[in-house]
């Protein structure tokens, strides 16, 4: 059967606070072809700094507040969500994190939404066994689960998902936001090492702070910029003061001018102990920055060691400091790595490519033989 001129798609987010997943899904909502897709957004909490950006393009934003999955009131919210899906004739439901997976996928199945796309955008660094089991059950309600890296796909396979039910769509970046990086950087001394990440335990900012302590005596002019906010900020600021690094390490909090900060920096560091496919590293590479990152998860796919960045042992401040020292001293090598990283990201990762991949997945799901024609027609409103 022919699809309608506009397919109704719903994207389910927890809220709209700045973060990697939120950035990717905000761009997806804003960039889906409006001539083909009518995009609705569902959430648990209708709040966050990026809500206005989503509201500019979404056909509607619906809130389904819950206070925990075990509470009786959650069933009422789930039934309300299913009614909303039927009322808006949602043909494709896409969830974006663990909580949205657990709530949205069963709710969409209850509503008869024909295409239900779950997600895996992290590697369970801090999830409890109960949360992981609950998400595995929710995946049974999905027609496809999208992983944003080969590492995330591997976790899904380990959890028992069939290979045919998994699609891999890497994160995107707005490569056009960054000017060409050239080897001019090799002629000036490095002044700034930057990292961009929410201040959460799995990002291991304490490893970068320990590396800064090792480098500060030899590079007193170098400043470390920590961009991002989160629950560990007070703890990490206290750690910086305790190490006597207050004049070397700056906490910049959440920033909307990340592209400008990256363009003015000299090196990028990411000491995380767990990453699926980090937006910040892609953006740093798009800016032409040489990246030093932990050899974990999706970073192993993103970075070609010694060619487009340097990979180091996670949780090892000495290894991180040694790699940063090497690039601080050998500016020509750092510049070459940055130029190659920028070319690599521009060729393989972009928001356009990401959005086109999701659009193709939606249409493939709706036209699959496993979706009854009557169900497709009902969701499409014809």
C-alpha positions, -999 to 999 in steps of 0.1 A, spaced: 0 0 0 10 36 -5 20 56 26 2 88 34 19 122 25 28 126 62 36 98 86 29 105 123 61 99 143 64 102 181 98 106 198 98 98 235 123 116 257 126 118 295 130 156 296 148 183 277 179 190 298 212 193 279 229 159 273 242 137 246 210 118 239 189 150 241 211 167 216 208 139 191 171 136 195 165 174 194 183 175 161 163 146 148 130 162 157 142 195 140 156 178 109 131 151 99 116 159 65 84 178 73 69 169 39 71 132 49 68 132 87 46 149 112 67 147 144 51 146 179 71 145 211 62 126 243 80 131 276 79 124 314 87 161 322 80 190 300 110 210 311 146 217 303 168 242 285 163 226 251 125 225 253 121 256 232 142 242 204 120 211 203 88 231 205 98 251 174 94 221 152 72 195 170 36 192 160 28 186 197 45 179 230 26 156 254 37 150 291 31 118 309 45 123 344 53 93 366 69 89 400 83 54 395 74 23 376 61 4 406 35 30 416 -1 22 407 -6 56 391 20 47 365 -6 23 349 -29 52 345 -2 72 328 6 43 305 -30 40 295 -32 77 288 -1 74 266 -17 46 247 -48 67 241 -27 96 230 -9 73 204 -42 62 190 -56 98 190 -26 112 171 -25 81 149 11 75 157 26 51 131 62 52 145 72 54 181 109 60 189 121 59 225 155 73 235 167 60 269 161 33 295 131 50 311 114 59 278 121 23 266 105 8 296 74 30 295 70 39 258 75 6 241 48 -14 260 25 16 258 29 18 220 24 -19 217 -8 -16 237 -19 12 214 -12 -9 183 15 14 169 29 -6 140 66 5 142 81 6 177 118 16 179 137 12 211 172 25 217 205 16 233 227 47 236 248 37 266 266 6 280 250 3 315 277 19 335 255 27 365 223 7 359 211 -18 385 205 -54 375 168 -48 380 168 -18 356 186 -39 330 161 -68 333 132 -44 330 146 -28 299 152 -63 283 115 -71 289 106 -38 273 126 -46 242 103 -75 235 77 -48 226 100 -32 200 101 -40 163 136 -27 162 162 -15 187 187 11 175 222 11 189 244 41 183 276 21 181 290 -14 175 298 -15 213 261 -9 221 250 -35 196 273 -60 212 257 -54 246 223 -60 230 234 -93 215 248 -103 249 214 -96 264 197 -120 240 183 -97 213 183 -113 178 208 -97 154 180 -91 128 161 -69 153 191 -45 159 200 -15 137 232 6 142 228 44 135 258 64 148 254 98 164 257 128 141 274 162 143 269 195 126 302 195 108 294 228 91 296 246 125 333 242 126 359 260 103 386 240 86 415 231 109 449 234 94 485 229 105 488 266 116 481 253 151 515 236 150 533 270 151 518 281 185 521 267 220 491 249 234 471 269 260 439 250 265 428 214 271 390 210 271 366 183 280 328 184 275 306 160 295 279 160 321 295 157 356 285 121 363 305 93 378 310 74 345 328 104 329 357 100 354 366 137 356 387 129 386 411 111 363 415 143 342 421 163 374 448 139 385 464 142 351 463 180 353 481 177 386 509 157 369 512 182 340 508 215 359 545 218 371 558 214 335 531 234 317 520 262 341 505 281 313 480 254 302 444 257 314 420 228 317 384 237 309 356 214 321 324 221 302 292 206 315 272 204 347 258 176 369 256 161 403 294 158 409 302 195 404 307 204 441 327 173 447 350 179 417 355 215 425 365 205 460 390 180 445 405 207 423 410 230 454 424 202 474 451 195 448 460 232 445 448 234 409 423 263 412 444 284 388 447 256 363 412 241 361 380 260 352 345 247 356 324 264 328 291 247 335 266 241 308 273 262 277 255 268 244 287 280 227 305 246 227 315 249 191 333 282 198 350 267 229 362 237 209 374 260 180 395 280 205 410 250 224 442 231 216 435 196 229 405 175 239 405 149 267 378 124 275 387 101 305 353 82 307 352 47 320 322 39 298 310 54 265 287 41 238 294 68 211 301 101 227 288 133 210 315 154 226 343 134 210 327 136 176 322 173 180 358 178 191 371 159 161 348 179 138 365 210 152 398 195 143 410 190 178 434 161 186 415 139 211 430 118 239 403 94 252 398 62 271 400 30 251 364 20 259 331 13 241 324 32 210 356 53 212 374 22 199 353 25 167 354 63 165 392 68 170 419 53 149 447 52 175 477 73 165 460 85 133 428 104 143 434 105 181 451 88 210 435 61 231 447 54 267 439 29 294 408 40 314 412 50 350 449 57 345 459 94 352 495 87 343 486 73 309 463 102 302 490 127 313 516 110 291 495 112 260 485 148 266 522 157 273 532 142 240 508 164 221 516 195 242 553 190 232 549 178 196 526 204 182 531 193 146 520 158 154 490 172 173 480 193 143 482 164 119 460 143 141 435 171 143 433 176 106 428 138 100 402 137 127 382 165 111 383 149 77 372 115 91 342 129 110 331 150 80 332 120 58 314 95 81 293 113 107 268 141 101 233 150 113 221 146 77 233 110 75 218 102 109 184 116 101 183 99 67 191 66 84 162 70 108 138 81 80 148 50 60 142 28 92 108 43 97 97 36 61 112 1 60 93 -7 92 60 6 78 64 -13 46 76 -46 61 55 -76 53 52 -83 91 31 -52 95 -5 -59 85 -19 -35 59 -49 -28 80 -28 -17 109 -7 5 87 -38 21 73 -53 27 107 -22 43 120 -20 64 89 -56 75 92 -67 62 58 
